[in-house]
Amino acid sequence: MDRAERLTYAGSGVDIDAANRAKARIKEMVRQTFNPRVLSEIGLFGGLYQLEPGDAREPVLVSSADGVGTKLKVAFATGIHDTVGYDLVAHCVNDILVQGARPLFFLDYLATGVLQPDVVGAVVSGLVRACREFGCALVGGETAEMPDFYPPGEYDLAGFIVGLVEKSDILDGAAVRPGDVLLGLPSAGLHTNGFSLARKIFFQHLGLGPDSFVKELGTTVVGELLKPHRGYLQAVWPSLGKKLVHGLAHITGGGLLENIPRVLPPGCGVAIRRGAWPILPVFSFMADRGGVAETEMYRVFNMGIGMVMMTAPGNAPAVEALVRATGMEAYRIGEVVAGDREVVLQ
């Protein structure tokens, strides 16, 4: 083979120089999430994070991994990539918060066919914005370029979080008992779940485009679908500190019907009162215009409630006040009843 014809990695679709440019662009953004406990720089083989002796008497690390699902398809269709990174961090923070943990550090994984530094930079900007908001250090990650594996212009995104909880403060649902009050904290919209059905309703069934204005929603389709996944750390943490919470449920895929039972102990069920909180217009719109049955809506979507707090009746007013002091509403949406880990709509 002639020297001029020798194969190269770039010729096979992987541009190392482009990857290096992308890493250079995001390095300073990521450093904005660092604190004195981060002992490494971006680009090493692993991220170093130091725990301090006073963090907890019996420290327990809580970890979780998740993705953004087919909400990414909306980002691809619109070229708006700076929100899905925020969604990813907020989702993961909420997941470990349910067990009483505060976030320590986060890592991300982004894989694409052809690396586009501008797109990667936009995604990372969302990660950084969320990590700074929730006090979580972004200590590393992976950007993988895999030609012929992903369609042009598309990528996959996943996140990995590690948090800390005192062993005696772990929330495992054991304290939940019949009579406990359910407080629902409002979602901002779909968050990161149910997008396969939502996209089918908006784009296929109704024939709308991303920029179509929907009067009932007061915004465009993309304006509604890319609303960020709300984080509940600030709203919930004061009540956790005062040990007023018996259980928490992050309402993600599976909706209220599937997620609340995950934290119920044996002998407990939940009764939820219809009309106890405002159903966001997007859910009413999809149910009506998409012809989706009520039970299916409650199994797929959060229906306007992104986090459920369970507390003793006598503590409910104090929890409500602590939540509202952070600027978030809290709705009494139901109560824990005797049952077999099921949710009943009343």
Stockholm file with secondary structure:
# STOCKHOLM 1.0

chainA/1-346         MDRAERLTYAGSGVDIDAANRAKARIKEMVRQTFNPRVLSEIGLFGGLYQLEPGDAREPVLVSSADGVGTKLKVAFATGIHDTVGYDLVAHCVNDILVQGARPLFFLDYLATGVLQPDVVGAVVSGLVRACREFGCALVGGETAEMPDFYPPGEYDLAGFIVGLVEKSDILDGAAVRPGDVLLGLPSAGLHTNGFSLARKIFFQHLGLGPDSFVKELGTTVVGELLKPHRGYLQAVWPSLGKKLVHGLAHITGGGLLENIPRVLPPGCGVAIRRGAWPILPVFSFMADRGGVAETEMYRVFNMGIGMVMMTAPGNAPAVEALVRATGMEAYRIGEVVAGDREVVLQ
#=GR chainA/1-346 SS CCGGGCCCTGGGTCCHHHHHHHHHHHHHHHHTTCCTTBCCCTTSSSCCBCCCGGGCSSEEEEEEEEECTTHHHHHHHHTCCTTHHHHHHHHHHHHHHTTTCEEEEEEEEEEESSCCHHHHHHHHHHHHHHHHHTTCEEEEEEEEECTTTSCTTCEEEEEEEEEEEEGGGCCCSTTCCTTCEEEEEECSSSTTSSHHHHHIIIIIISCCCTTCEETTTTEEHHHHHTCCCCCCHHHHHHHHHTTCCSEEEECCTTHHHHHGGGGCCTTEEEEECTTSSCCCHHHHHHHHHHTCCHHHHHHHSCTTEEEEEEECGGGHHHHHHHHHHTTCCCEEEEEEEESSSCEEEC
#=GC SS_cons         CCGGGCCCTGGGTCCHHHHHHHHHHHHHHHHTTCCTTBCCCTTSSSCCBCCCGGGCSSEEEEEEEEECTTHHHHHHHHTCCTTHHHHHHHHHHHHHHTTTCEEEEEEEEEEESSCCHHHHHHHHHHHHHHHHHTTCEEEEEEEEECTTTSCTTCEEEEEEEEEEEEGGGCCCSTTCCTTCEEEEEECSSSTTSSHHHHHIIIIIISCCCTTCEETTTTEEHHHHHTCCCCCCHHHHHHHHHTTCCSEEEECCTTHHHHHGGGGCCTTEEEEECTTSSCCCHHHHHHHHHHTCCHHHHHHHSCTTEEEEEEECGGGHHHHHHHHHHTTCCCEEEEEEEESSSCEEEC
//
